[in-house]
Amino acid sequence: MKSKSAAAPFGVWMILFTIVPLAMVAWFAFTDDQGAFTLDNLRQIGDYTDTFLHSIALGALSTAICLLLGYPLAYSIARRTQRVQQTMIMLIMLPMWMNFLLRTYAWMSILENRGFINQFLGLFGLHANLINTDGAVVLGMVYNYIPYMILPLYSVLTKIDQNVIEAAQDLGANDRKVFLKVVLPMSMPGVISGVTMVFVPAVSTFIISKMLGGGGNLLIGDLIDMQFLGSAYNPNLGSAISLVLMVIILICMGIMNQFDDGENVGGGVMI
């Protein structure tokens, strides 16, 4: 009885802030402005297939870059002394203490036509069109979300017993084999967690694409925002798009979970 009563606040929280909102989204997705059942909202999503594909592509690219940059950094931090680890993790988290919009505004100042980079290039008679491009959007995603990749990777890598690595080296494994056969398999839970934590907000972002993409690089998040707050107010279509996006994210998460069978959480080694 005590366990049930202790879980009651969590149950209430789940009902109010998870089940009810999802039920409302589903209700609006399958009804029209008169409240009648319809599938037209889902049919209209086909008109935005290119936007969905574009968003998934940029989200996947940003996630891949975060992984390629974050894994070596997390591995390097995990091999340092405890004091150095704490300092480096604090430096990684430090930008997150600043408002998300301010961080993105800072990149606008850096990338715009008269920004810091073009001012420097101007000294050599050069100019680069950096703002309002897909590259700027990806850069904003990587900058804002890479801590969410580094932290779970660091959390897993720092728990890998050094004795396991030394045992592999004693058995004749070189650095490459130690990484591929020992470190990488044991760190897969962190990889999966980091990929999920980066891909989900990246594929659904709208502030970054709006500020660094100039509105010309429409993503799924921008499309949903337009249906609820823009001039093309249509909460039913917006709910349908949100529902489809949620299904896509769940499918991607399910695919990622196939790479983690749970055996590596406790420190398994790939033979």
Sequence and secondary structure as in RCSB ss.txt:
>XXXX:A:sequence
MKSKSAAAPFGVWMILFTIVPLAMVAWFAFTDDQGAFTLDNLRQIGDYTDTFLHSIALGALSTAICLLLGYPLAY
SIARRTQRVQQTMIMLIMLPMWMNFLLRTYAWMSILENRGFINQFLGLFGLHANLINTDGAVVLGMVYNYIPYMI
LPLYSVLTKIDQNVIEAAQDLGANDRKVFLKVVLPMSMPGVISGVTMVFVPAVSTFIISKMLGGGGNLLIGDLID
MQFLGSAYNPNLGSAISLVLMVIILICMGIMNQFDDGENVGGGVMI
>XXXX:A:secstr
 HHHHHHHHHHHHHIIIIIHHHHHHHHHHTB TTS B SHHHHHGGGGHHHHHHHHHHHHHHHHHHHHHHHHHHH
HHHTS HHHHHHHHHHHHGGGGS HHHHHHHHHHHHSTTSHHHHHHHTTT     SSSHHHHHHHHHHHHHHHHH
HHHHHHHTTS HHHHHHHHHTT  HHHHIIIIIHHHHHHHHHHHHHHHHHHHHH  HHHHHHSTTSS  HHHHHH
HHHHSSS  HHHHHHHHHHHHHHHHHHHHHHHTT  SSSTT     
